[in-house]
Amino acid sequence: MKRPLHFLIILLLPFAISCRQGVKEKDSFVPVFSTYNPDSTQRNDQIPKNEIYYGILTPVEICTIFNRLGISHNNDILNPISNRDQYLSSSKASINTGVYGVDFGYLKVFGIGQVMIDYMVTIREMSIKLGIPDNFLMEPIRRVETDTSEPDTILFLMNDAYNRIESHLRQEGRESTAGLIVMGGWVEAMFIATQLAYNPDKPDPEVIQKIAQQKYTLTTLLSFLKNYYDDPVVVYYSKKLKYLKNYFDSFEIYFKKGDLEIDTAKQVFRSTGSNMNVTLETLNKIRDYISKLRTEMVTP
């Protein structure tokens, strides 16, 4: 039985926090990067815990980082809506429906009015091209447009939308379309984060952490895509993602003993920070590979 999309959207890291998946507790470790508070005089229970969603790096998280670092939004990095009419194959349309969905979320967070509406119309046209009922995507998008940008709200609405899409496509024997949509969204979120938030000349610990944590998302994404190996396009991109995974597998993420709290109800894990033995060379390779993969995906 194939896993529903909400397994990927909301619960992307089931059991990924356990030692079996590589997140380890260690009494002492000297990392390349650390997000722990350098003030050792402050007790652990006095330091606010960060909430990290199990799933795809969301536009809300990206925006929070941008605001803290003083990075302005950049519409030029998004996939131009002029490309939409050139995606003639079902696979290209599927992948870029996911890409445009993340671009819309990015614009929504920054409150870009007319441009955001243009992307909303683009998503509608792409869904029609894929034979997805109009209201499946447009209903939640309209609600997101007028609602707050709270992560819980956006995740719930889009999770419901993708569940309905997956069910519809399954009935038509086109389940792989749903998998390609999710894959396109993940690559686009990573592209925005690595191109705009990540600065190799002055790396920010939180940015490094957000990018590094996607190693678990990628593992689950690849597992999810195995459901659709009857589609040669899924097999093709899975091979490329497996190559990317080699970079993520070259480092580990460590939490201090007793500092990791898992909230399965809200689908988040909390800690005051983490240590990572990831190098700048590896991060640069991830950034460059994501850029090449994303260019291939959005090129008509």
C-alpha positions in Angstrom: 0.0 0.0 0.0 1.5 3.3 -1.0 2.0 6.0 1.7 -0.3 9.0 1.6 1.3 12.4 0.9 0.7 13.6 4.4 3.4 11.2 5.5 5.9 13.2 3.5 4.5 16.7 4.1 3.9 16.6 7.8 5.7 13.5 9.1 8.8 13.6 6.9 11.1 12.4 9.7 9.4 9.5 11.5 12.0 7.9 13.7 14.7 10.1 12.0 15.5 11.6 15.3 16.6 8.3 16.8 20.2 7.2 17.0 19.5 4.6 14.3 19.1 7.3 11.7 22.2 9.2 12.7 21.1 11.9 15.2 23.3 10.9 18.1 23.7 11.9 21.7 27.3 12.5 22.6 28.8 13.8 25.8 31.6 15.7 24.0 32.1 16.7 20.4 34.0 19.5 18.7 31.8 20.5 15.7 32.6 22.6 12.7 29.3 24.5 13.3 27.2 24.8 16.4 23.9 26.4 17.1 24.2 26.1 20.9 24.2 29.2 23.0 27.9 30.1 23.7 27.0 31.3 27.2 27.9 28.3 29.2 26.8 30.0 32.5 23.1 29.8 31.4 21.4 26.6 32.4 19.9 24.5 29.7 16.4 24.9 31.1 16.7 28.7 30.9 17.6 28.7 27.2 14.5 28.8 24.9 14.1 25.7 22.8 13.9 25.9 19.1 11.0 24.2 17.3 12.0 22.4 14.1 9.3 21.0 11.8 9.9 17.5 10.6 9.1 18.4 7.0 10.3 20.3 4.1 12.1 23.6 4.7 9.1 26.0 4.6 8.9 29.5 3.2 8.0 30.7 6.7 11.3 29.4 8.1 13.2 30.9 5.2 11.5 34.3 5.9 12.4 34.1 9.6 16.0 33.6 8.7 15.9 36.4 6.1 14.5 38.8 8.6 17.1 38.0 11.2 20.0 38.3 8.7 18.5 41.4 7.1 18.2 39.7 3.7 15.7 41.3 1.3 13.4 39.1 -0.8 14.5 38.5 -4.4 11.8 37.6 -6.9 14.4 37.1 -9.6 15.4 33.8 -8.1 12.0 32.3 -8.5 10.8 30.3 -11.5 9.4 32.8 -14.0 5.7 32.4 -14.7 6.5 32.8 -18.4 7.8 29.3 -18.3 4.4 27.7 -17.5 3.2 27.4 -21.1 6.4 25.6 -22.1 6.0 22.7 -19.8 4.4 20.3 -22.3 5.1 17.0 -20.7 3.2 15.7 -17.7 6.4 15.2 -15.7 7.7 18.7 -16.3 4.3 20.1 -15.4 4.2 18.0 -12.2 7.6 19.0 -11.0 7.0 22.7 -11.7 3.6 22.7 -10.0 5.6 21.8 -6.9 8.2 24.5 -7.7 5.6 27.2 -8.2 3.8 26.1 -5.0 6.9 26.9 -3.0 7.5 30.1 -4.9 3.9 31.2 -4.0 4.6 30.4 -0.4 7.8 32.5 -0.5 5.9 35.4 -2.0 3.0 35.0 0.5 5.4 35.3 3.5 6.8 38.6 2.1 3.4 39.9 1.2 4.1 40.6 -2.5 0.6 41.4 -3.8 0.2 41.3 -7.6 3.2 39.0 -8.1 1.7 36.5 -5.6 -1.6 36.6 -7.5 0.2 35.9 -10.8 1.8 32.8 -9.2 -1.6 31.7 -7.9 -3.0 31.9 -11.4 0.0 29.9 -12.6 -0.6 27.1 -10.1 -4.2 27.0 -11.2 -3.2 26.7 -14.9 -0.6 24.0 -14.1 -3.2 22.0 -12.1 -5.7 22.2 -14.9 -2.9 21.0 -17.3 -2.4 18.0 -15.0 -6.1 17.2 -14.9 -6.3 18.1 -11.2 -9.7 19.5 -10.1 -9.4 23.3 -9.8 -10.6 23.5 -6.2 -8.1 21.0 -4.9 -5.3 23.5 -5.0 -7.0 26.9 -5.4 -9.3 26.5 -2.3 -6.4 26.2 0.2 -4.3 28.7 -1.7 -7.0 31.3 -1.4 -7.2 30.6 2.3 -3.5 31.0 2.6 -3.6 34.2 0.7 -6.1 35.8 3.2 -5.0 33.9 6.3 -2.0 34.3 8.5 1.4 32.9 7.7 1.5 30.6 10.7 3.4 27.3 9.8 0.6 25.2 11.4 -2.0 26.8 9.2 -0.1 26.6 5.9 1.1 23.0 6.6 -2.5 21.9 7.4 -4.0 23.5 4.3 -1.4 22.2 1.9 -1.3 18.8 3.5 -5.1 18.5 3.0 -4.7 19.7 -0.6 -2.0 17.2 -1.5 -3.9 14.3 0.2 -6.9 15.1 -2.1 -4.6 15.4 -5.1 -2.9 12.1 -4.3 -6.3 10.3 -3.9 -7.5 11.7 -7.2 -4.4 10.8 -9.1 -4.4 7.3 -7.6 -7.9 6.7 -8.9 -6.6 7.6 -12.4 -3.5 5.5 -12.1 -1.2 8.6 -12.1 0.2 8.5 -8.5 3.7 9.3 -9.7 2.5 12.8 -10.6 2.0 13.5 -6.9 5.5 12.3 -6.1 7.0 14.6 -8.7 5.1 17.6 -7.3 6.5 17.0 -3.8 10.0 16.5 -5.2 9.9 19.7 -7.1 8.8 21.6 -4.0 11.6 20.2 -1.9 14.3 21.1 -4.5 12.9 24.6 -4.9 12.9 25.3 -1.1 16.4 24.0 -0.9 17.4 26.2 -3.9 16.0 29.4 -2.3 17.7 28.6 1.0 21.1 27.7 -0.4 21.2 30.6 -2.9 19.9 33.5 -0.7 20.4 32.5 2.9 23.6 30.6 2.8 26.7 32.7 2.6 29.9 30.6 2.3 32.1 33.6 3.2 30.2 34.3 6.4 28.2 31.1 7.3 25.4 31.5 9.8 24.9 28.6 12.2 21.1 28.6 11.9 21.2 28.5 8.2 23.7 25.7 8.3 21.5 23.8 10.7 18.4 24.2 8.5 20.2 23.0 5.4 21.9 20.1 7.2 18.7 18.9 8.7 17.3 18.3 5.3 19.5 15.1 5.1 16.6 13.4 7.0 14.0 14.9 4.7 15.9 13.7 1.7 16.1 10.1 3.1 12.3 10.0 3.5 11.7 11.6 0.1 13.7 9.0 -1.6 11.9 6.3 0.3 8.6 7.9 -0.8 9.6 8.0 -4.4 10.3 4.3 -4.4 6.5 3.9 -4.6 6.6 5.2 -8.1 9.5 3.4 -9.8 7.1 2.4 -12.5 7.6 5.9 -13.9 11.0 6.3 -15.6 11.1 10.0 -14.8 10.8 9.2 -11.0 13.6 6.7 -11.4 15.8 9.3 -13.3 15.4 12.0 -10.6 15.7 9.5 -7.8 19.2 8.6 -9.1 20.1 12.3 -9.0 18.8 12.7 -5.5 20.8 9.6 -4.4 23.9 11.3 -5.7 23.0 14.4 -3.6 22.5 12.2 -0.6 26.1 11.2 -0.7 27.0 14.7 0.4 24.5 14.6 3.2 25.8 11.2 4.3 29.3 12.6 4.8 28.3 14.4 8.0 26.4 13.9 11.2 24.2 16.1 13.5 24.6 15.7 17.2 22.4 16.9 20.1 23.6 17.2 23.7 22.5 14.5 26.0 19.0 15.2 27.3 18.5 18.2 25.0 16.3 16.6 22.4 12.5 16.6 22.9 10.2 15.0 20.4 6.6 16.3 20.1 4.8 13.7 17.9 1.5 15.6 18.3 2.7 18.8 16.7 5.2 17.0 14.5 8.2 19.0 15.8 11.4 18.3 17.7 12.8 20.8 20.2 16.3 21.5 21.3 18.5 24.4 22.3 20.9 23.7 19.5 22.9 21.1 17.7 26.5 20.3 16.6 27.4 19.4 13.1 30.6 18.1 11.7 29.8 19.4 8.2 32.4 21.3 6.2 32.1 24.3 4.0 33.3 22.2 1.1 30.4 19.8 1.6 27.9 22.7 1.9 29.2 24.3 -1.2 28.8 21.0 -3.1 25.2 20.7 -1.9 24.4 24.2 -2.9 26.0 23.8 -6.4 24.3 20.4 -7.0 20.9 21.7 -5.9 21.4 24.7 -8.3 22.2 22.4 -11.3 19.3 20.0 -10.5 16.8 22.9 -10.1 18.0 24.5 -13.4 17.4 21.2 -15.1 13.9 20.9 -13.6 12.7 24.4 -14.4 14.2 24.5 -17.9 11.4 23.9 -20.5 
